[in-house]
Structures are given as structure tokens and as C-alpha cells.
Amino acid sequence: MANDAQSPADAVRVNDLHLRLTSAAGPVHVLRGIDLRVSVGETVSVIGPSGSGKTSLLLVIAGLERPTSGSIIAAGNEITRLDEDALALFRRDNVGLVFQDFHLVPTMTAIENVALPLEFTGHDDAFARAEAQLSTVGLAARGGHYPAQLSGGEQQRVAMARAFVTEPAILLADEPTGNLDGETGRAVIDVLFEMHARRNSTLLLVTHEVSVADRCARQIHLVDGRIANDTRNAPASTAAPKAGP
């Protein structure tokens, strides 16, 4: 079993992680002894077939799913020992989340959605910071629009602005291009990596797209709840792919 100690250079340390869930067909062993160490500022893609445990791994690192056994140290917090209130504070202070389905509040405008996590923490400048973050993702003129008035790509950029507005140490993205067409998805991924580079946040990105996975410095390949392969890409792989001739 891996040592539970976390180096200051580690953003995430996962040790002998297991997750069993109950289904109609009986218990399902979703994660099977995961050991993973992710450095501060590293970009890691998580790939693998459907049902391999990719999303579950992100959920347990975020503290949104309780593992059956094992330990997780993230941003200096051993989150497997925290109660629900402490987990909420951990996420608020350290984690940005981007999902395939955006999860924007439909009755709030774009700027209100982005300002929401800052308002929870009592920031007096929540809307000023939200406006600046929307500008960063190219949506300065769309702050007053509701999610239903935005395209899918715009909604995902609002979701990314919301994830980054608190300047999280760790960003967890689960299939952020899954509901977007190819061109829109590539534009969203460009924005994601640009924002990562500005903040030097640690990025764990679940994706089924090889071209997206290749832009991360490292790839984790899950199969049947286990890490089947852990490889490093060429240093230049975070750059956007070059256009064809």
C-alpha cells in the first residue's frame, strides 16, 4: 500500500482506494485499489471505457462520493476523515467542478451563476470578479443572459468561469465537451487550458476524446476500476493542435 504522507508538491494523493455501490443486481465494485499521485499544477486526463470508474474517481476526489475504503489527501486535506459540513467547506475553498451537463441555475443570469460561489463566501466584490471572469472566457457581453438564452458552448464557458472564479487549487472536469459539437468542444477546451495556465491549477479531466486527452501532460487509463496504464505525454501536448494545411 502507498504511504499516506503527502509531499508539498502533491495536489492529490489517493491510496488504496475502493468504492463499492449497491445496484439492483447486487454490489458493484466500482474502484479497485486505486493509487494515484498528482503534482501541483499537473494536467491529467482520465480515460477508459464506459463503466471503468472515471467519473466515480472524480466524485470521490471532490468529496461528493464516500469511498468504501482507502484515503484521499487533496490540497492538504485528508477528505476521507471529514464530515459533510467540512467537505462542503473543502470544496468551496479548494475545488472547481465542471460537468458535462453544465449545471447552471436556470433562473439566474450568467453573471449571477458565476458570482454564486463568491456570494456563498461573503465576498463584497463577487459581481466585479464574476464580470472579470466572464470576460476571460469571452462572454463579457452575455452576463445578463439566462442559460436558456445561451448556446451549449456559451453555457459551458459560463460553467468554467464559475469553476475558476474562486481560484481553486484543483479543477475536476467530467466530459466537459460531451454535449457539444466538435468545433464548439475544441473552443471550450482551448479556454479550459488557457485558464489552467493562468492559475497553475491542478487539472483532472475525464474525457473520451483522444485529442483532448493528448493535451494533458499525463494520461491515466482506467479499466474495470483499476489503473491499467499511467503515461506521460510530450511536454508540448497542452498546446492547441495545429490547424491543417
C-alpha positions as a LaTeX table, in Angstrom:
\begin{tabular}{lrrr}
\hline
Residue & $x$ (\AA) & $y$ (\AA) & $z$ (\AA) \\
\hline
Met1 & 0.00 & 0.00 & 0.00 \\
Ala2 & 1.21 & 3.50 & $-0.80$ \\
Asn3 & 2.41 & 5.75 & 2.01 \\
Asp4 & $-0.33$ & 8.10 & 3.22 \\
Ala5 & 2.04 & 11.07 & 3.58 \\
Gln6 & 1.57 & 13.85 & 1.09 \\
Ser7 & 4.50 & 15.78 & $-0.32$ \\
Pro8 & 4.10 & 19.59 & $-0.54$ \\
Ala9 & 4.40 & 19.09 & $-4.30$ \\
Asp10 & 1.31 & 16.85 & $-4.32$ \\
Ala11 & $-2.10$ & 18.32 & $-5.09$ \\
Val12 & $-3.84$ & 14.96 & $-4.79$ \\
Arg13 & $-2.76$ & 11.70 & $-3.20$ \\
Val14 & $-5.03$ & 8.64 & $-3.44$ \\
Asn15 & $-4.09$ & 5.48 & $-1.55$ \\
Asp16 & $-5.62$ & 2.00 & $-1.99$ \\
Leu17 & $-9.00$ & 3.48 & $-2.88$ \\
His18 & $-12.03$ & 1.20 & $-3.14$ \\
Leu19 & $-15.63$ & 2.08 & $-3.93$ \\
Arg20 & $-18.49$ & $-0.42$ & $-3.80$ \\
Leu21 & $-22.01$ & 0.66 & $-4.71$ \\
Thr22 & $-25.31$ & $-1.16$ & $-4.43$ \\
Ser23 & $-27.33$ & $-1.88$ & $-7.58$ \\
Ala24 & $-30.44$ & $-3.89$ & $-8.40$ \\
Ala25 & $-28.15$ & $-6.71$ & $-9.49$ \\
Gly26 & $-26.16$ & $-6.60$ & $-6.25$ \\
Pro27 & $-22.96$ & $-4.87$ & $-5.06$ \\
Val28 & $-20.75$ & $-3.31$ & $-7.74$ \\
His29 & $-17.03$ & $-2.86$ & $-7.12$ \\
Val30 & $-16.51$ & 0.43 & $-9.00$ \\
Leu31 & $-12.96$ & 1.33 & $-7.90$ \\
Arg32 & $-10.49$ & $-1.41$ & $-7.01$ \\
Gly33 & $-7.39$ & $-0.32$ & $-5.13$ \\
Ile34 & $-6.54$ & 2.95 & $-6.88$ \\
Asp35 & $-3.17$ & 4.50 & $-6.01$ \\
Leu36 & $-2.63$ & 7.91 & $-7.61$ \\
Arg37 & $-0.37$ & 10.88 & $-7.02$ \\
Val38 & $-0.92$ & 14.17 & $-8.88$ \\
Ser39 & 1.53 & 17.07 & $-8.61$ \\
Val40 & 0.57 & 20.70 & $-8.10$ \\
Gly41 & $-0.16$ & 22.30 & $-11.47$ \\
Glu42 & $-0.22$ & 18.99 & $-13.35$ \\
Thr43 & $-2.75$ & 18.26 & $-16.10$ \\
Val44 & $-4.04$ & 14.68 & $-16.05$ \\
Ser45 & $-6.59$ & 13.10 & $-18.36$ \\
Val46 & $-8.61$ & 10.12 & $-17.16$ \\
Ile47 & $-9.65$ & 7.82 & $-19.99$ \\
Gly48 & $-11.16$ & 4.37 & $-20.30$ \\
Pro49 & $-14.29$ & 2.51 & $-21.42$ \\
Ser50 & $-17.77$ & 3.30 & $-20.13$ \\
Gly51 & $-18.21$ & 1.93 & $-16.62$ \\
Ser52 & $-14.50$ & 1.84 & $-15.85$ \\
Gly53 & $-14.84$ & 4.23 & $-12.88$ \\
Lys54 & $-13.68$ & 7.53 & $-14.41$ \\
Thr55 & $-16.48$ & 9.74 & $-13.10$ \\
Ser56 & $-16.55$ & 7.90 & $-9.78$ \\
Leu57 & $-12.86$ & 8.69 & $-9.28$ \\
Leu58 & $-13.53$ & 12.41 & $-9.73$ \\
Leu59 & $-16.53$ & 12.28 & $-7.41$ \\
Val60 & $-14.58$ & 10.71 & $-4.55$ \\
Ile61 & $-11.70$ & 13.18 & $-5.01$ \\
Ala62 & $-14.26$ & 16.00 & $-4.83$ \\
Gly63 & $-15.78$ & 14.52 & $-1.69$ \\
Leu64 & $-19.12$ & 14.05 & $-3.44$ \\
Glu65 & $-18.98$ & 10.26 & $-3.07$ \\
Arg66 & $-17.72$ & 8.42 & 0.01 \\
Pro67 & $-15.19$ & 5.68 & $-0.76$ \\
Thr68 & $-15.65$ & 2.28 & 0.85 \\
Ser69 & $-12.03$ & 2.23 & 1.98 \\
Gly70 & $-8.70$ & 3.92 & 1.33 \\
Ser71 & $-7.61$ & 7.53 & 1.78 \\
Ile72 & $-7.61$ & 10.73 & $-0.25$ \\
Ile73 & $-5.45$ & 13.74 & 0.56 \\
Ala74 & $-6.32$ & 16.75 & $-1.59$ \\
Ala75 & $-4.97$ & 20.29 & $-1.20$ \\
Gly76 & $-3.54$ & 19.21 & 2.14 \\
Asn77 & $-6.84$ & 17.83 & 3.49 \\
Glu78 & $-7.44$ & 14.16 & 4.24 \\
Ile79 & $-11.00$ & 14.35 & 2.98 \\
Thr80 & $-11.95$ & 10.78 & 3.87 \\
Arg81 & $-11.93$ & 11.90 & 7.52 \\
Leu82 & $-14.15$ & 14.96 & 7.04 \\
Asp83 & $-17.86$ & 15.18 & 7.83 \\
Glu84 & $-20.33$ & 16.61 & 5.32 \\
Asp85 & $-20.05$ & 20.20 & 6.55 \\
Ala86 & $-16.25$ & 20.08 & 6.43 \\
Leu87 & $-16.38$ & 18.53 & 2.95 \\
Ala88 & $-18.56$ & 21.40 & 1.74 \\
Leu89 & $-16.01$ & 23.89 & 3.05 \\
Phe90 & $-13.18$ & 21.89 & 1.46 \\
Arg91 & $-14.90$ & 22.06 & $-1.96$ \\
Arg92 & $-15.71$ & 25.73 & $-1.54$ \\
Asp93 & $-12.12$ & 26.65 & $-0.76$ \\
Asn94 & $-10.16$ & 24.24 & $-2.97$ \\
Val95 & $-12.13$ & 22.63 & $-5.80$ \\
Gly96 & $-13.66$ & 23.81 & $-9.07$ \\
Leu97 & $-16.11$ & 21.46 & $-10.81$ \\
Val98 & $-17.10$ & 21.36 & $-14.49$ \\
Phe99 & $-19.68$ & 18.81 & $-15.63$ \\
Gln100 & $-20.92$ & 17.60 & $-19.00$ \\
Asp101 & $-24.41$ & 18.97 & $-18.28$ \\
Phe102 & $-23.29$ & 22.49 & $-17.20$ \\
His103 & $-25.44$ & 22.56 & $-14.00$ \\
Leu104 & $-26.21$ & 26.25 & $-14.28$ \\
Val105 & $-29.09$ & 27.68 & $-12.24$ \\
Pro106 & $-31.74$ & 28.37 & $-14.93$ \\
Thr107 & $-33.36$ & 31.27 & $-13.08$ \\
Met108 & $-30.06$ & 33.14 & $-12.71$ \\
Thr109 & $-28.22$ & 35.14 & $-15.34$ \\
Ala110 & $-24.74$ & 34.19 & $-16.46$ \\
Ile111 & $-23.10$ & 36.72 & $-14.16$ \\
Glu112 & $-25.28$ & 35.61 & $-11.23$ \\
Asn113 & $-24.28$ & 31.98 & $-11.83$ \\
Val114 & $-20.59$ & 32.89 & $-11.84$ \\
Ala115 & $-20.91$ & 35.12 & $-8.76$ \\
Leu116 & $-22.81$ & 32.48 & $-6.77$ \\
Pro117 & $-19.84$ & 30.67 & $-5.15$ \\
Leu118 & $-18.30$ & 34.02 & $-4.18$ \\
Glu119 & $-21.56$ & 35.18 & $-2.60$ \\
Phe120 & $-21.61$ & 32.00 & $-0.51$ \\
Thr121 & $-18.24$ & 33.01 & 0.92 \\
Gly122 & $-19.30$ & 36.61 & 1.60 \\
His123 & $-17.12$ & 38.38 & $-0.99$ \\
Asp124 & $-18.18$ & 42.02 & $-1.36$ \\
Asp125 & $-16.73$ & 42.12 & $-4.88$ \\
Ala126 & $-18.50$ & 38.95 & $-6.10$ \\
Phe127 & $-20.09$ & 40.57 & $-9.16$ \\
Ala128 & $-16.98$ & 42.50 & $-10.15$ \\
Arg129 & $-14.94$ & 39.30 & $-10.04$ \\
Ala130 & $-17.66$ & 37.39 & $-11.89$ \\
Glu131 & $-17.71$ & 40.05 & $-14.61$ \\
Ala132 & $-13.93$ & 39.82 & $-14.99$ \\
Gln133 & $-14.12$ & 36.02 & $-15.18$ \\
Leu134 & $-16.83$ & 36.14 & $-17.86$ \\
Ser135 & $-14.59$ & 38.47 & $-19.83$ \\
Thr136 & $-11.78$ & 35.92 & $-19.53$ \\
Val137 & $-13.94$ & 33.27 & $-21.23$ \\
Gly138 & $-15.11$ & 35.71 & $-23.92$ \\
Leu139 & $-18.61$ & 36.32 & $-22.58$ \\
Ala140 & $-18.40$ & 39.89 & $-21.26$ \\
Ala141 & $-21.43$ & 40.87 & $-23.34$ \\
Arg142 & $-23.57$ & 37.89 & $-22.23$ \\
Gly143 & $-23.60$ & 38.40 & $-18.47$ \\
Gly144 & $-27.26$ & 39.44 & $-18.39$ \\
His145 & $-28.48$ & 36.42 & $-20.35$ \\
Tyr146 & $-30.12$ & 33.36 & $-18.79$ \\
Pro147 & $-28.83$ & 29.85 & $-19.57$ \\
Ala148 & $-31.74$ & 29.17 & $-21.94$ \\
Gln149 & $-30.65$ & 32.20 & $-23.98$ \\
Leu150 & $-27.10$ & 30.86 & $-24.40$ \\
Ser151 & $-25.72$ & 28.22 & $-26.74$ \\
Gly152 & $-24.29$ & 24.99 & $-25.35$ \\
Gly153 & $-20.76$ & 26.24 & $-25.79$ \\
Glu154 & $-21.58$ & 29.51 & $-24.04$ \\
Gln155 & $-23.21$ & 27.67 & $-21.15$ \\
Gln156 & $-20.12$ & 25.51 & $-20.70$ \\
Arg157 & $-17.89$ & 28.60 & $-20.72$ \\
Val158 & $-20.11$ & 30.13 & $-18.02$ \\
Ala159 & $-19.72$ & 26.90 & $-16.04$ \\
Met160 & $-15.94$ & 27.11 & $-16.41$ \\
Ala161 & $-15.95$ & 30.76 & $-15.35$ \\
Arg162 & $-17.91$ & 29.75 & $-12.25$ \\
Ala163 & $-15.43$ & 26.93 & $-11.54$ \\
Phe164 & $-12.41$ & 29.23 & $-11.82$ \\
Val165 & $-13.80$ & 32.37 & $-10.15$ \\
Thr166 & $-12.78$ & 31.16 & $-6.68$ \\
Glu167 & $-9.25$ & 30.42 & $-7.95$ \\
Pro168 & $-9.37$ & 26.75 & $-6.90$ \\
Ala169 & $-6.23$ & 24.72 & $-6.37$ \\
Ile170 & $-7.85$ & 21.71 & $-8.05$ \\
Leu171 & $-10.13$ & 21.65 & $-11.09$ \\
Leu172 & $-12.14$ & 18.50 & $-11.83$ \\
Ala173 & $-13.76$ & 18.34 & $-15.27$ \\
Asp174 & $-16.05$ & 15.47 & $-16.27$ \\
Glu175 & $-16.54$ & 15.19 & $-20.05$ \\
Pro176 & $-16.79$ & 18.98 & $-20.49$ \\
Thr177 & $-17.25$ & 18.60 & $-24.27$ \\
Gly178 & $-19.68$ & 15.67 & $-24.09$ \\
Asn179 & $-22.77$ & 17.71 & $-25.07$ \\
Leu180 & $-21.03$ & 19.92 & $-27.64$ \\
Asp181 & $-20.29$ & 19.59 & $-31.34$ \\
Gly182 & $-16.69$ & 19.13 & $-32.41$ \\
Glu183 & $-15.83$ & 22.73 & $-33.24$ \\
Thr184 & $-17.54$ & 24.14 & $-30.15$ \\
Gly185 & $-15.91$ & 21.47 & $-27.97$ \\
Arg186 & $-12.45$ & 22.37 & $-29.24$ \\
Ala187 & $-13.06$ & 26.05 & $-28.48$ \\
Val188 & $-14.20$ & 25.18 & $-24.94$ \\
Ile189 & $-11.13$ & 23.02 & $-24.34$ \\
Asp190 & $-8.90$ & 25.86 & $-25.57$ \\
Val191 & $-10.48$ & 28.13 & $-22.94$ \\
Leu192 & $-10.10$ & 25.45 & $-20.25$ \\
Phe193 & $-6.37$ & 25.08 & $-20.84$ \\
Glu194 & $-5.85$ & 28.84 & $-21.11$ \\
Met195 & $-7.49$ & 29.31 & $-17.72$ \\
His196 & $-5.49$ & 26.45 & $-16.22$ \\
Ala197 & $-2.26$ & 28.03 & $-17.45$ \\
Arg198 & $-3.15$ & 31.39 & $-15.90$ \\
Arg199 & $-3.87$ & 29.90 & $-12.47$ \\
Asn200 & $-1.49$ & 26.91 & $-12.50$ \\
Ser201 & $-4.35$ & 24.91 & $-11.01$ \\
Thr202 & $-4.17$ & 21.13 & $-10.96$ \\
Leu203 & $-6.47$ & 19.68 & $-13.63$ \\
Leu204 & $-8.03$ & 16.22 & $-13.70$ \\
Leu205 & $-10.05$ & 15.81 & $-16.87$ \\
Val206 & $-12.30$ & 12.87 & $-17.73$ \\
Thr207 & $-12.69$ & 12.56 & $-21.48$ \\
His208 & $-13.40$ & 10.02 & $-24.19$ \\
Glu209 & $-11.73$ & 12.17 & $-26.86$ \\
Val210 & $-8.15$ & 11.19 & $-27.68$ \\
Ser211 & $-7.28$ & 14.67 & $-28.97$ \\
Val212 & $-8.34$ & 16.20 & $-25.65$ \\
Ala213 & $-6.56$ & 13.57 & $-23.55$ \\
Asp214 & $-3.37$ & 14.16 & $-25.55$ \\
Arg215 & $-3.30$ & 17.81 & $-24.50$ \\
Cys216 & $-2.76$ & 16.83 & $-20.87$ \\
Ala217 & 0.74 & 16.18 & $-19.59$ \\
Arg218 & $-0.30$ & 12.77 & $-18.36$ \\
Gln219 & $-2.90$ & 10.10 & $-19.10$ \\
Ile220 & $-4.47$ & 7.69 & $-16.61$ \\
His221 & $-6.19$ & 4.76 & $-18.30$ \\
Leu222 & $-8.84$ & 3.05 & $-16.14$ \\
Val223 & $-10.15$ & $-0.42$ & $-16.87$ \\
Asp224 & $-12.61$ & $-2.20$ & $-14.57$ \\
Gly225 & $-11.92$ & 0.18 & $-11.70$ \\
Arg226 & $-8.14$ & $-0.16$ & $-11.84$ \\
Ile227 & $-5.35$ & 1.95 & $-13.35$ \\
Ala228 & $-4.26$ & $-0.09$ & $-16.35$ \\
Asn229 & $-1.77$ & 2.47 & $-17.62$ \\
Asp230 & $-0.23$ & 5.75 & $-16.46$ \\
Thr231 & 1.75 & 7.55 & $-19.17$ \\
Arg232 & 3.22 & 10.98 & $-19.80$ \\
Asn233 & 2.69 & 12.93 & $-22.99$ \\
Ala234 & 5.19 & 15.15 & $-24.75$ \\
Pro235 & 5.68 & 18.49 & $-22.91$ \\
Ala236 & 4.13 & 20.48 & $-25.77$ \\
Ser237 & 0.88 & 18.49 & $-25.72$ \\
Thr238 & $-1.06$ & 21.11 & $-23.72$ \\
Ala239 & $-0.90$ & 23.48 & $-26.68$ \\
Ala240 & $-3.85$ & 23.58 & $-29.07$ \\
Pro241 & $-3.48$ & 21.21 & $-32.03$ \\
Lys242 & $-2.18$ & 22.94 & $-35.13$ \\
Ala243 & $-4.60$ & 23.56 & $-37.95$ \\
Gly244 & $-4.16$ & 21.52 & $-41.10$ \\
Pro245 & $-2.60$ & 22.93 & $-44.26$ \\
\hline
\end{tabular}
